[in-house]
Amino acid sequence: MNLASEQRQWNRLMDLAEIGAIPGNGVNRGALTAGDRAARRLMVGWAAEIGASVSIDEANNLWLRVEGTDSDAAPVLTSSHLDSQPKGGRFDGAYGVVAGLEVITALHKAGIVTRRPIEVVAWTNEEGSRFAPGCTGSMSWAGVHPSDYWDDVRDHNGIYYAAALAEQMAAEADLPRRPLGSKPHAYVEAHIEQGPILEAEGIDIGVVTGIQGSRWFVVSISGESAHAGTAPLSLRRDAMIEASRAILALQEAMYDPKDVLRFTVGRVSVSPNASNSVADNVTFSIDLRHPEAATLRVRGDMIAGVVQGAMRNCEWSVRETFNAKPIEFAPRVISEVERAAENAGFSHRLIPSGAFHDAQFASRVCQSGMIFVPSRAGISHNPAEYTSPSQLAKGTEVLLRTVRALAD
């Protein structure tokens, strides 16, 4: 018997999707913005309907808790995030939080109380689209860095992370505070696959085995601005030309004949960014990923040398902003997800995650795992992102059974 409500979950997801809605059924809901706050207030209201307690920690992670018969027992935690990419979809992150809420709602309505408490958390700034890197909330909670580690990071408008965090905390001053950090019994995160495998194979549930590692870098090229009409090419210190040369050299250096390594330059900033001026500064991002720690270390450590070799007349710097090692999830949690899918009658397969998630850092604290549901055409971080109500409901049913098993 399935306890979770497909319709209630879908309605809540669609209500969330109205906050920050953009054309094409997309969402732009940046971390620590008014939209983020509005989405969190929806969650607070829904949690109140079932008597769940609500609190925030100093990293602004939002916690929803239902007690078990043994309130002193370590809780089972399920979560994801509510922030999105600037041109994001309705399901990335939001599904995991709403699915967690559906788990505690369904158990409440069925009169079921587990032995361990269950906590649902919406992590702060998972995407990193406004403040890079992502996962600042879960990294703070897991003790990777203190919550003020990113205070001096600025968004596109020059707003400091510390200022945005303080604004959000002030807006939520009515919510109870809890200490940063905890030691759950287990952690399970539901998420859309963001890839094509489950849909292509007609599989209901992805039992996630682990997450490939990620390293992020910021490269800055400094030259000298000049008049586009008068400065001879031979005398220019053109940051744009040299940045372009560096990017092409990096693309070649990161070639992987097995096509497993992922190398992306996704953000470029140019100064003075005028059509008739030579660029004096170019900054670009690098997102490097691989499932093997050794490969990730070697390729990442190559970046500075490749950039240096591409320079002719400009100065340069390379700064690493994020480093998450590849992880393998706990066998116990993987087994519980497999058992839950089997008992529910859903097809399932083991699958690794190419994208990083907050679960990557939760795994440092407790036994952890993830559940994937199919993504249409593998599209994500895009308004066209879509997973059907029934596919989402199957993932939530597996989440409910897994959380219940771990909590009992």
Summary of the structure (lengths in Angstrom):
residues: 408
radius of gyration: 22.4
end to end distance: 18.1
largest distance: 78.2
contacts: 1486
relative contact order: 0.19
helix: 35%
strand: 24%
